[in-house]
Amino acid sequence: MARTGIHGGQGPRQNRLIKGDNAPLDIKPDNVEQMVLLSLKTATWLDEADLASASIAVQLAKSMDEMPNRRHQLAPILIGLLSNLGLLNNRQEDTIMTPQEMLQAIAGGQTK
């Protein structure tokens, strides 16, 4: 496990799992739809309430593949959807700590 640093000035992030083979991702920039589908299929925390957002994310990714000249317009929307689904930064849920929680963690020696 590796530490992932600080996010948003709200305290330490949770531990992030490290791949066993240390191989880089095979990114195909002209196939955003397949990458989004793969990410959604491996997101075990998503349920039926997330279907609409997931479906829209796939459609946006497909549009980006079909219309590369509009990627600059579609990418921010897709990024927002993926973030809301917990697919960016390897986060499955909101882990922002309140100041009180952070003080308790520091007092309890949980800063590592």
HELIX and SHEET records of a PDB file:
HELIX    1   1 VAL A   32  LYS A   41  1                                  10    
HELIX    2   2 GLU A   48  ASP A   50  5                                   3    
HELIX    3   3 LEU A   51  GLU A   66  1                                  16    
HELIX    4   4 PRO A   68  ARG A   70  5                                   3    
HELIX    5   5 ARG A   71  ASN A   84  1                                  14    
HELIX    6   6 PRO A   99  ALA A  107  1                                   9    
END                                                                             
